[in-house]
Structure formats: C-alpha cells, structure tokens
Amino acid sequence: MALELTDANFQSTVLDSEKLTVVDFWAEWCGPCRAIGPVIEELAKEYDGKVNVGKVNVDNNPNLSVNYGITSIPAILFIKGGQVVDKQIGAVPKSVIDKKIQAHLS
C-alpha cells in the first residue's frame, strides 16, 4: 500500500531515505488523480522493499505543494537522495511511470 505522506513526515520518509521515492500529489476532487490511484497502489506492491511509493493529498498538505511548485495534479515526483530526479504531470499509463522508476533504480 502506498504511504500517506504529509508535511509532518515528508522529511523523514522521503528526503532522508536512501531509496528512490515515487510521490503522487493528488486530491479527492481530481478525476485524473482518482484514475491513476490504482496504478500507484499496484506500483507500491510491485516495488515493495525496493522503492518507496507514497501519496500527498494537496488539500491537506499545502506546504509540500508550494515547496515543490505543484500547480497541476496529478503530479508524480521521483525523489532520490533528497532531490527531485524526474517528474510526470497528468494521468499516464502504468508503463510510463514504471519506465521512469526503472531508469532511476540502476
């Protein structure tokens, strides 16, 4: 299951982690976010132990959205070593996200 990321736990869970972390910025009212939600959950299961996969509800965590310049959702950030190494804006097929994860695992 994808981690629930918040303003409070983002530093320790994402920025301090050695692992690649896939962060889905979403909101309950966002149709494309709801469409990509099951894909994020599948990736969390498939990469369990190798990659952290989490979700940030932009309505509940406005500081993170501002800090990362999130202006449209869904926005998926790929963070490694505390830095954003890639991003994907909008709902895309699972294969697109999977390819980006593979590129940053090596």
KASUL-V863368 format. One record per residue. RES is the residue in one small letter. SS is DSSP state (h for helix, s for strand, l for the rest). PHI is phi in whole degrees, -180 to 180 (* if undefined). D_CENTER is the distance of its C-alpha to the mean C-alpha in Angstrom with 1 decimal. Layout:
RES/SS/PHI/D_CENTER + RES/SS/PHI/D_CENTER
This chain:
m/l/*/12.6 + a/l/-65/9.0 + l/s/-72/9.3 + e/s/-91/10.0 + l/s/-98/9.0 + t/l/-135/11.8 + d/l/-54/13.8 + a/l/-74/15.9 + n/l/-106/13.9 + f/h/-62/11.2 + q/h/-57/13.9 + s/h/-73/15.0 + t/h/-82/12.0 + v/h/-107/9.8 + l/h/-69/12.4 + d/l/-88/15.3 + s/l/-80/13.9 + e/l/-78/15.5 + k/l/-81/12.9 + l/l/-64/10.2 + t/s/-123/6.8 + v/s/-100/3.8 + v/s/-117/1.3 + d/s/-98/3.0 + f/s/-87/6.2 + w/s/-148/9.0 + a/l/-149/12.6 + e/l/-63/15.3 + w/l/-82/17.6 + c/l/-93/15.5 + g/h/-57/16.9 + p/h/-60/14.5 + c/h/-65/11.5 + r/h/-66/13.8 + a/h/-67/14.5 + i/h/-88/11.2 + g/h/-52/10.6 + p/h/-62/12.9 + v/h/-65/11.3 + i/h/-62/8.0 + e/h/-64/10.7 + e/h/-62/12.8 + l/h/-64/10.6 + a/h/-60/10.1 + k/h/-69/13.9 + e/h/-64/14.7 + y/l/-103/13.1 + d/l/-53/14.1 + g/l/91/15.7 + k/l/-105/14.5 + v/l/-135/10.8 + n/s/-82/8.7 + v/s/-125/6.0 + g/s/-142/5.1 + k/s/-128/5.5 + v/s/-118/7.3 + n/s/-79/10.5 + v/l/-65/11.7 + d/l/-70/15.3 + n/l/-91/15.3 + n/l/-133/13.6 + p/h/-64/15.2 + n/h/-63/15.4 + l/h/-64/11.8 + s/h/-61/11.9 + v/h/-67/15.2 + n/h/-58/14.4 + y/l/-102/11.8 + g/l/63/14.0 + i/l/-78/11.9 + t/l/-116/14.8 + s/l/-141/13.7 + i/l/-129/11.1 + p/l/-71/9.3 + a/s/-127/7.5 + i/s/-114/4.6 + l/s/-105/5.2 + f/s/-111/6.6 + i/s/-119/8.4 + k/s/-140/11.6 + g/l/60/14.6 + g/l/80/13.4 + q/s/-119/13.0 + v/s/-75/10.7 + v/s/-104/12.0 + d/s/-168/10.7 + k/s/-154/9.0 + q/s/-138/9.4 + i/s/-105/10.8 + g/l/93/12.1 + a/l/-76/12.3 + v/l/-133/13.2 + p/l/-62/14.7 + k/h/-54/13.1 + s/h/-60/15.2 + v/h/-66/13.6 + i/h/-69/10.1 + d/h/-58/12.3 + k/h/-62/14.5 + k/h/-67/12.0 + i/h/-61/11.0 + q/h/-58/14.8 + a/h/-62/15.6 + h/h/-99/13.9 + l/h/-83/15.2 + s/l/-80/18.7
